[in-house]
Amino acid sequence: MALRLEGDGWRVLARNWRRPAGELDLVVQRGGQVRFVEVKARAEGDPSALDAVDREKQRRLTGAAEAFLAEHDGPWEEAAFLVAEVVLGEGGWEISLLDDAFDAV
């Protein structure tokens, strides 16, 4: 996933970032934008990755994102959540990115 995002111009700031407030799969930056990435692997036919990021998961991700921002100074102009859905189908892996997936921090 990190390679795909780097190919799209994002710079990886953190992988599997953990604090008591929660965990972030990836944190990426492009200019003044920061994205907190939640990666969800699905099998073909499974409910969407967005369905797996319910209100409770969003709450935990928001807490982790707030903790990350408190620890890292940056000229952040925009912070948002990006859900990356990785689906294994007959043709191999397919990646879908849903930017600004839910309320930003």
C-alpha positions in Angstrom: 0.0 0.0 0.0 2.8 2.4 0.9 4.3 1.9 -2.6 1.1 2.8 -4.2 0.7 5.9 -2.2 4.3 6.9 -2.8 3.6 6.5 -6.5 0.8 8.9 -6.1 3.2 11.5 -4.6 2.6 10.8 -0.9 5.5 10.6 1.5 5.2 8.0 4.2 5.6 9.5 7.7 4.7 6.4 9.8 3.7 2.8 9.5 1.8 0.9 12.2 1.9 3.9 14.5 0.7 2.9 18.0 -0.1 4.9 21.1 -2.6 4.3 23.9 -5.1 6.4 22.0 -5.1 4.0 19.1 -3.3 2.7 16.0 -2.8 4.1 12.5 -1.9 1.8 9.6 -0.1 4.5 7.6 0.4 8.2 7.9 1.3 10.0 4.7 2.0 13.6 3.6 1.9 15.5 0.4 2.7 19.1 0.8 0.5 20.5 3.6 -1.9 17.6 3.4 -1.7 14.7 5.8 -3.7 11.5 5.5 -4.4 8.9 8.2 -4.7 5.6 6.2 -6.8 2.7 7.3 -6.0 -0.4 5.2 -8.7 -3.0 4.8 -8.1 -6.3 3.0 -11.3 -7.9 1.6 -12.1 -11.0 -0.3 -14.2 -10.5 -3.5 -17.8 -10.3 -2.5 -17.1 -9.2 1.1 -18.8 -6.1 2.4 -16.9 -2.9 1.5 -14.0 -1.7 3.6 -15.9 1.4 4.4 -18.6 -0.8 6.1 -15.8 -2.2 8.3 -14.9 1.3 9.5 -17.9 1.7 11.8 -18.4 4.6 14.2 -16.4 2.9 17.0 -13.5 2.4 14.6 -13.8 6.0 13.4 -13.6 7.1 17.1 -10.4 5.1 17.7 -8.8 6.4 14.5 -9.7 10.0 15.3 -8.1 9.6 18.8 -5.0 8.2 17.2 -4.8 10.9 14.6 -5.2 13.6 17.2 -2.4 12.0 19.2 -0.2 11.9 16.1 -0.8 15.6 15.3 -0.1 16.5 18.9 3.3 14.8 18.6 4.3 16.0 15.2 4.6 19.7 14.3 3.9 20.4 10.7 2.4 23.0 8.5 -0.7 20.9 8.1 -3.2 22.7 5.9 -5.5 19.7 5.7 -5.9 16.4 7.6 -8.2 13.7 6.6 -8.8 9.9 6.7 -8.2 7.7 3.7 -9.6 4.2 3.6 -7.6 1.8 1.3 -9.5 -1.2 0.2 -7.4 -4.1 -1.0 -9.4 -6.8 -2.7 -8.1 -10.2 -3.8 -10.0 -11.3 -6.9 -9.5 -13.7 -9.7 -7.2 -11.3 -11.5 -5.0 -10.5 -8.4 -5.0 -7.6 -6.0 -7.1 -4.5 -6.7 -6.7 -1.3 -4.6 -9.3 1.4 -4.2 -8.7 4.6 -2.3 -11.4 6.5 -0.6 -10.0 9.9 0.4 -11.7 12.0 3.0 -13.6 8.9 4.0 -15.2 10.3 7.2 -15.0 13.5 9.3 -11.4 14.8 9.5 -9.6 15.7 12.7 
